[in-house]
Amino acid sequence: MNRNANSYSELFYHCVQVLNEYTENVSEEVFLENYFRANQVPNEAFVSTILFDCIRHSTLLKTVIDIFYATDGVNVRKSEKNIYKVIAYLIFFQLDTIQMKLFRGFVNSIHLNRIHQFLNFLINEKHLEAVERQCMKVYDEEYMSGKVSGVVKTYLPDLRAILLDLSDAVDGRIAPRQVPDPTKTKPFNLTAPKPRTVPVPKIVPQMEKSRPVPKTTYGPSREALELEKIREENYRRSLQKLDQTRALSANFMQTEKSAKSQSKLNKITEERDNELQFEHFRANSPPKSQTNKIPVKLNVATVLKESQLYKKQEDDVRRRLLDFEAGGKDATEFLQWQQAMQKQDYDEQMNAIERKRLEGKMSYEEAILARQRLAEENRRLAEELKRETREIVEEHVKEKVKEEQRMKQLIDDVVAGRENAKLAQQKLQQYKADFVKQYKEDTKQMMKQALEEAEAEMRQRAELIQQIRALESVPIDRWKPVDLTTVAGHGVHDEMSIAELRERLELVKLEREKERESRRDQIVKDKQVKEQMITTSVQNIVKYRNELSAQTAKKKQRQVSAPSRVEQNPELERLKQDIENKKYQRLSKQQQTRDTLASLNVRSVPSTGRAATFRANPEWNRFDQLEKSYNKTQKRLAPSLIA
């Protein structure tokens, strides 16, 4: 490598030696530290940069060296590849930073024929294209055009000058050729143009100020405002009259009937009252069917649960007996006291419910009396409102006739003023219709042209698809003979043929069938044991149920034979007496009112209507339901309290 010893030979030697000694087992930093400690390197930073960048761009540099050895470097030794790798790295990546003097020093440190051959390879355009094609598989196109072709084209004159010097040295010429200086460009001596004169601006004529749009153009007219005001006033008056009309009674417009008509109506009312049957016979409901004796089929879960319940009850009885044997006490006295207190609480609760029911009935009677007084007052007011309403209706009819005449005159004036505006509106509509017609024709022509182009393109695509389908429809022979007794030969452990695989699968199937049979026998045995256990549990359950039925029958017999005791509350009796007095007072007042109206020949409300009204009242229904629920509760709880 030492062709001409100079100041750069040692630095270049260390750059090549670092690449020769480096291995991938050690990191770059540790290797460089050991190398710099063992050798004296003039520029350690430069050598470190050479190593790091050559490892980083190893793919690109390896591609360049492989193509060089395959084309021009057939006779070059493989051991010198790191020398050419450093030169290629300097040309592609470091010519912008290092000086050309340093690069010439590195070139002069290498064997003359070898470096001449390598530089001649790099400058050749065919070899550069081959390098780019190989590197395109790894790098981007922009990166390769900038690092390979761009750098070589930029420094091509300097590289050719170095190559000419090397050619002279190879041919034996001592005096190096003189490289002419590059041509320097000079600016053209052109006459400077004269400055243009600024043109005099033209006087812009000022337009006359247009008058503003009158406010009445976009606002409502005076006639419309007057009509709106009149409409609101009429609407307000109609609402007032509607409120006055709604405040009147429902029968204020009814006329009085003659004595003959009144007598017929009273006769019809009495006949209808006689047909009513409020206290008719009511049949008792049919007795409930006894469903306790119907046998119920129990499932396994129910049998186990009930068996566990009875077992738990047996354990409780056994534990209680053991407690009695050990000296425990019986809870009979406490249970008797508890039942007495529960009965006392129940009696108090029933008395409170009865008191509330009677108080509600009292309020109901008082409300009916107040309603009767209010009806008499309303009847008196209705007579007065009837007279006032007649006068108001007559005045309203007169005012409405006058208002209609005035509105008719106003509408005629407005219609006469709108006829001129209709002519201008018709002209504008005609112009718009012509413009729309022309626009539709142009659009239709353009759509027709676009449709023809699309149809031509679709025909071309259809022809191309038919050609592709015709090529795909050509049959391809892919038949391959299969031998089920041969091995595939993939090199896998325990590899076997399909026939052997089927035989082994049959053996495994037989083993699984035997295992399934043994498991089925075990399941049958377990099922028999479980059925025996369930049968025993069912027998125990039947025995317990029979005992419980006997105990329940005895308990009911004791309840029936026990006498019933019903206590009377003096406060409730007093409330019932007050309710009867209020009811008698109400009925007497109603009879008095009915007699008074009959004497005055005024149509009274039918008794059927009164009865239906009272029974349709929600208060009446509520008290009736409350009384029925109270009776049902007493019938249901009385036997348990007696027991």
MOBELGI-V464384 format. One record per backbone hydrogen bond with DSSP energy under -0.5 kcal/mol. NH is the residue of the N-H (numbers start at 1). CO is the residue of the C=O. Records with the same first field share a line. If there is no record, write none. Layout:
NH=CO, CO
This chain:
3=1, 109
4=108
9=6
10=6
12=8
13=9
14=10
15=11
16=12
17=13
18=14
19=15
20=16
21=17
22=18
26=23
31=27
32=28
33=29
34=30
35=31
36=32
37=33
38=34
39=35
41=39
47=43
48=44
49=45
50=46
51=47
52=48
53=49
54=50
55=51
56=52
57=53
58=55
61=57
62=58
63=59
64=60
65=61
66=62
67=63
68=64
69=65
70=66
71=67
73=68
76=73
80=77
81=78
83=80
84=80
85=81
86=82
87=83
88=84
89=85
90=86
91=87
92=88
93=89
94=89, 90
95=90
97=94
98=94
103=99
104=100
105=101
106=102
107=103
108=104
109=105, 106
110=107
115=111
116=112
117=113
118=114
119=115
120=116
121=117
122=118
123=119
124=120
128=124
129=125
130=126
131=127
132=128
133=129
134=130
135=131
136=132
137=134
138=135
139=135
144=140
145=141
146=142
147=143
148=144
149=144
150=145
152=148
153=149
154=150
155=151
156=153
159=155
160=156
161=157
162=158
163=159
164=160
165=161
166=162
167=163
168=164
169=165
170=166
171=167
172=168
173=168
179=177
180=178
190=188
199=197
204=202
205=203
217=214
219=215
225=221
226=222
227=223
228=224
229=225
230=226
231=227
232=228
233=229
234=230
235=231
236=232
237=233
238=234
239=235
240=236
241=237
242=238
243=239
244=240
245=241
246=242
247=243
248=245
252=249
254=251
262=258
263=259
264=260
265=261
266=262
267=263
268=264
269=265
270=266
271=267
272=268
273=269
274=270
275=271
276=272, 273
291=289
294=291
298=296
303=299
304=300
305=301
306=302
307=303
308=304
309=305
310=306
311=307
312=308
313=309
314=310
315=311
316=312
317=313
318=314
319=315
320=316
321=317
322=318
323=319
324=320
325=321
326=322
327=324
328=323
335=331
336=332
337=333
338=334
339=335
340=336
341=337
342=338
343=339
344=340
345=341
346=342
347=343
348=344
349=345
350=346
351=347
352=348
353=349
354=350
355=351
356=352
357=353
358=354
359=355
360=356
361=357
362=358
363=359
364=360
365=361
366=362
367=363
368=364
369=365
370=366
371=367
372=368
373=369
374=370
375=371
376=372
377=373
378=374
379=375
380=376
381=377
382=378
383=379
384=380
385=381
386=382
387=383
388=384
389=385
390=386
391=387
392=388
393=389
394=390
395=391
396=392
397=393
398=394
399=395
400=396
401=397
402=398
403=399
404=400
405=401
406=402
407=403
408=404
409=405
410=406
411=407
412=408
413=409
414=410
415=411
416=412
417=413
418=414
419=415, 416
422=418
423=419
424=420
425=421
426=422
427=423
428=424
429=425
430=426
431=427
432=428
433=429
434=430
435=431
436=432
437=433
438=434
439=435
440=436
441=437
442=438
443=439
444=440
445=441
446=442
447=443
448=444
449=445
450=446
451=447
452=448
453=449
454=450
455=451
456=452
457=453
458=454
459=455
460=456
461=457
462=458
463=459
464=460
465=461
466=462
467=463
468=464
469=465
470=466
471=467
472=468
473=469
474=471
478=476
484=482
486=483
495=492
498=484
499=484
501=497
502=498
503=499
504=500
505=501
506=502
507=503
508=504
509=505
510=506
511=507
512=508
513=509
514=510
515=511
516=512
517=513
518=514
519=515
520=516
521=517
522=518
523=519
524=520
525=521
526=522
527=523
528=524
529=525
530=526
531=527
532=528
533=529
534=530
535=531
536=532
537=533
538=534
539=535
540=536
541=537
542=538
543=539
544=540
545=541
546=542
547=543
548=544
549=545
550=546
551=547
552=548
553=549
554=550
555=551
556=552
557=553
558=554
559=555
560=556
561=557
562=558
570=568
573=569
574=570
575=571
576=572
577=573
578=574
579=575
580=576
581=577
582=578
583=579
584=580
585=581
586=582
587=583
588=584
589=585
590=586
591=587
592=588
593=589
594=590
595=591
596=592
597=593
598=594
599=595
600=596
601=598
602=597
610=606
611=607
612=608
613=609
614=610
615=611
616=612
617=613, 614
621=617
622=618
623=619
624=620
625=621
626=622
627=623
628=624
629=625
630=626
631=627
632=628
633=629
634=630
635=631
636=632
637=633
638=634
639=635
641=637
642=638
643=639
